[in-house]
Amino acid sequence: MSTTGYTFRPIGIIRTGHTEAVKTPIQPVFADDCSGRAEVLPEFADGLKDVEGFSHLYLLYVFDRADEPRLLLKPFMQDVVRGVFATRAPRRPNAIGLSIVRLVRREGNVLYFQGADMLDGTPLLDIKPYTAKFDRIETTSNGWQDEVDPVEARRRGRRGYTGPAAHTSDGSCAGDVRD
């Protein structure tokens, strides 16, 4: 195994209505009513060919505003210390985030999506299509998350985000990214 470091450069930037981590939902499932857009740099735009044929995409990005990494921490969903690799916490040795979002539409080099659980201005590293043919797995164990009450999970997962109560007259979230 090589222990050489790797350098990545962003392929674009993610735009959302979220400017404060403490008011941002922690997973796309808790941000289903939050829109965003991925603005892909022009030199990578050709790589978007055929992406609109997929309903969902994986967005890989940098947790560029995360605190220092910790190997042991309390995840948002529970007040029990867990290993960072048994969580989706942003305080990771390699601050890489992953979200599955619902693609709404593509306009040139911009992807509009639902499920925005990242901060505005987040560097985008990669985009991959979600496909049930390869990615859907019947889960047999969800680890410690099976212990978390669904109502409590939603409350904690929404964090300080007010969601539907903050909807505007056109149905979008207050603070959502606009065209």
Buried (B, 14 or more C-beta within 10 A) or exposed (E): EEEEEEEEEBBBBBBBBBEEBEBBBBBBBBBBBBBBBBBBEEEBBEEBEEBEEBEBBBBBBBBBEBEEBBEEBEBBBBEEEBEBEEBBBBBBEEBBBEBBBBBBEBEEBBBBBBBBBBBBEBBBBBBBBBEEEEEEEEEEEEEEBEEBEEEEBEEBBBBEBEBEEBBEEEEBBEBBBEE
